Amino acid sequence: MSIYLPDELADRLKSDDGNSSQVIQEALRRYLGDGAVPNWAQAPDDAVALLIANSAPLVEQARADYQSGYRAALMRLPDLGWEALNSFARRGFDLIQWLEAWRNGAADQAEHGQSEDIVKWLWKVATDVGSRADPIGYDEFSFRKTVAFERGYGAALRAAYELIERGTDPSGLSSSAQVTEGAVEAR
C-alpha cells in the first residue's frame, strides 16, 4: 500500500527516531480502533431461546414477502421479454444492479427526448418494486419493498431465465417441467 504524506509530515516522521512503519500502524490503530469487543458486550444467557421464540412471526412475514415478490415477478414476465431477462443474467442475476442500469438508461433517454420503447416494461416493474425501477422519481413509485420481496422477485426472474435457457425447471418447483415448442409442460 502506498500512502501520500505532505512534505511537512514526512519530515517530522523522518526526524523521529522510531520506525516509520510502526508509527503509522499505531496511528491507524488508534484512529480505527482495535476492533476488539469489550468483555462486557455479551448476549444474555437466554438470548438464543428469546431469539428463536420471538422471531418466528417475523420469519413468516419474511416468507410471505418473498413469495409475494416471486409471484409478482412471475406475473410480470409477459411484459419483460427476452432482452430484459438476458440483461438480468448478464448482471449476475443481481436485481438491484440490473434495475439500476435500466433505470439510469431510461432516465438518460428521457433527458434526451428519446423514445421509451426499449424500457416500456420498466414502468410496469416500478409498480412492483417501486423506486428501485423508477427512473424519474414519480410519486406513485416512491416506495421500497422489503429485502425479502426483492429477493423473491429476483429469484423468480432467475428461475424464468434458467427455464428458458436450459429447458428445465431449475428451482425444483416441479419435479419434471420441460419447455417444449414455446410451452411449459409439467409432467
N, C-alpha and C positions, 0 to 999 in steps of 0.2 A: 504494500500500500504506500502510495506517495502522499505526503501532506505538505501543503504550502504554508510557510511561516513568513510573516513580514520580516524584513531585514532586522528591525529593532529587536523583535522577539527572538530571532535566530541568534543574534549577537549575545543577548542576555543568556540564552541557553548554553552557548559555547563557553561563556565566561564562567559558568557554574562548573565546579569540579566533578559533579555527578555524571552518571551515564545518561546521555540524552534520551535514549530509548526508554530507560526505566522511568525517567522524569515524566515523559509524555504518557506512558502507560499508567502511572499513578494518577496523573491529572485526569485521564479519561475515566479511570475507575471512580474517582471522586465525583466527576461530572455525571456519569451514567449510573452510579450506584453499583453495588457489588452483585445485585440480583438475588441475594440470599433472602429467604423467607424468615422473618423473625420467629423465635421459638414460641411466642405466644399466639402466632397465627395458625391455629389448628382447628379443624372442624370439630364440632361436638361429637361425643361418642355415639349418639343416636342419629347422626346425620344421614347415614345410608338408609336406615329404616324410614326416616322422615321424607327423604328424597323419593324413595320408591312409593310410599303411601300417598304423598301429595302431588306427585307428577302424573299419576295415572289419568286423571281427567285431561291434562294438557296433552298427553300422548294421543288421546282420542281426538282432540281438537286438531292437532297437527296432522293426524291421519286423514281426517275429513278434509282439511285444506289441501293436502297432497292429492287426494282423489278428485277433489273439485278442479284443481289445476289440470290434472290428467284428462278429465272429461272435457274441460274447456278447450284444450289443445286438440283433442280428437275431433271435436265438433268444428273446429276452425280449419282443419285440414283441407276441405274443398276450396277454401279461399286462398290458400298459400301457393300451391303449385310447386313443381319440382325445383325450379331455380331457388326458391326460398329454402326448401329443405336441404338442397345441396350446399347452399352457403352456410347453413347451420352446421352441417358436417364439417365443412372447411374450417369453421371456428372451433372445432374440437367439441362440438355439442355443448358449448357454453352459452346458455340462454342470454345472459346479461351482455356478454361481449357481442354476440350476434345481433341483439336488438339495438345496442348502441351504434354499431356500424350502419345498420339500416336507418336508424333514426337520424344519424348525422348526415347520411346520404340524402334522405328525404328533405331535411332542413336545408341542405345546400341547394337542392333542386328548387325548392320553394323560393329561396332567396334570389335565385337567378331566373325566376319566372318559367321554369321548365315544367313539362308535363309530369304529373304524379302517377302516370300509368304503371311505372315499374313497381311502385310500392303501394298500390291500392289496398292490398291486404294489410299493410301496416296499421292503417286506421282501424281496421277490424280487430287486429291483435291488441291495439290500445284499449279497446273496450274490455278485453280480458285482463290485461296486465297493467293498465294504467300508464303512469308516467314513464315506465321503462321503455314504452314503444311510441310515446308521443313526441313527434319531432318539433312542434312549435308551441307547446305549452297551453293547449286548450284546457279550460277549467274542468270540463267533463272528464278529462283523463288525469286529473291531478290527485291520483290516489296510488297507493302501492299495496300490492298483495303481500301475503306473508312469504317467508322463505320457503315454507313447505309447499305452498301453492305454486311458486315459481319452479321448484324442483319437480313437482308433478307435471307441470306444463312442459318443461324441458325433457323429462323422461318420456312423455308421450310422443313428442316430436322426434326424439331419437328412435323410439320403437317403430314409428311410422317409416322413417328413413331406412332403418335396417330391414324392415319387412319388404320394402320396395327393392332395396339393394341386393338382399340375399334371397328373397323369395320365401322366407320362412319367418315365423314369429320369433324374434329374439328374446322376448320378455318372459316366455314361459306361460303367458296368459292362456293360450290354447295349446293343448298338447300336440296338435298337428295342423296348424294353419299353413296353407300354401297359397301363393299367388299364382293364379292361372288365368291367362288371357285377360288381364286387367281386373280380375275379380279376386277377392279373398275367399277361399273356401275353408271352413272349419270341418275337420273330419273327426 
